[in-house]
């Protein structure tokens, strides 16, 4: 089902993250013995769609300290998005303003297929974690406004502290900084759904930032690449549903450009 398109979408970033098992040649050390060969093979397969290669400073970290640290980026165009990031045991697909679900899904599926296809020892590619994450933000002057009221009035999220905490002392009722999260088990896909709210910035302006994350790990990870399409569809169905239920009303009209 196509996702609804918002003219002024609040999206900061969409992220697919894949992690696979590393070996432990010594206590406290995790390595991917095939990483360097994988990197070259993967670039050969990605270069048609992501021709701009960028080596990150983290690529200089010693191998025994770089587990699950992204070290290389492959961009669609110079200083542009979408992009794919790779490191020992990790691959991510990231997109921002140009994000459209159908395009993101296609890129994600292709990236997984290519990872499985080029990994030097396919039988040793054991994916232990799949994560779909959306970061959104709406302008909100949190130094001067009440984030509790904003959440309740604009997003139907009721969070509060007893008023008595602020009686008889010099503590202000309105928080200067705010952070809250909860996680919930889900059956399709198997895993956890996490929602986070925090004060922050968007384009250098005060904002309320919220994240919606679906995470599947360990034995619940489907067989790849065949099971990935069903997994990402189910994960997106949750994030999309939660997003539109949270913004229903005034915020959806604002993001729609009405």
Rosetta blueprint (number, residue, H / E / L):
1 X L
2 X L
3 X L
4 X L
5 X L
6 X L
7 X L
8 X L
9 X L
10 X L
11 X E
12 X E
13 X E
14 X E
15 X E
16 X E
17 X E
18 X E
19 X E
20 X E
21 X L
22 X L
23 X E
24 X E
25 X E
26 X E
27 X L
28 X L
29 X E
30 X E
31 X E
32 X L
33 X L
34 X L
35 X H
36 X H
37 X H
38 X H
39 X H
40 X H
41 X H
42 X H
43 X H
44 X H
45 X H
46 X H
47 X L
48 X L
49 X L
50 X L
51 X L
52 X E
53 X E
54 X E
55 X E
56 X L
57 X H
58 X H
59 X H
60 X H
61 X L
62 X L
63 X H
64 X H
65 X H
66 X L
67 X L
68 X L
69 X L
70 X E
71 X E
72 X E
73 X E
74 X E
75 X E
76 X L
77 X L
78 X L
79 X L
80 X L
81 X L
82 X L
83 X E
84 X E
85 X E
86 X E
87 X E
88 X L
89 X L
90 X E
91 X E
92 X E
93 X E
94 X E
95 X E
96 X L
97 X L
98 X L
99 X L
100 X L
101 X H
102 X H
103 X H
104 X H
105 X H
106 X H
107 X H
108 X H
109 X H
110 X H
111 X H
112 X H
113 X H
114 X H
115 X H
116 X H
117 X H
118 X H
119 X L
120 X L
121 X L
122 X H
123 X H
124 X H
125 X L
126 X L
127 X E
128 X E
129 X E
130 X E
131 X E
132 X E
133 X E
134 X E
135 X E
136 X E
137 X E
138 X E
139 X E
140 X L
141 X L
142 X L
143 X L
144 X L
145 X L
146 X L
147 X H
148 X H
149 X H
150 X H
151 X H
152 X H
153 X H
154 X H
155 X H
156 X L
157 X L
158 X L
159 X L
160 X L
161 X L
162 X L
163 X H
164 X H
165 X H
166 X H
167 X L
168 X L
169 X L
170 X L
171 X L
172 X L
173 X L
174 X L
175 X L
176 X L
177 X L
178 X L
179 X E
180 X E
181 X E
182 X E
183 X E
184 X E
185 X E
186 X E
187 X E
188 X L
189 X L
190 X E
191 X E
192 X E
193 X E
194 X E
195 X E
196 X E
197 X E
198 X E
199 X E
200 X E
201 X E
202 X E
203 X L
204 X L
205 X E
206 X E
207 X E
208 X E
209 X E
210 X E
211 X E
212 X E
213 X E
214 X E
215 X E
216 X E
217 X E
218 X H
219 X H
220 X H
221 X L
222 X L
223 X L
224 X L
225 X L
226 X L
227 X L
228 X H
229 X H
230 X H
231 X H
232 X H
233 X H
234 X H
235 X H
236 X H
237 X H
238 X H
239 X H
240 X H
241 X H
242 X H
243 X H
244 X H
245 X H
246 X H
247 X H
248 X L
249 X L
250 X H
251 X H
252 X H
253 X H
254 X H
255 X H
256 X H
257 X L
258 X L
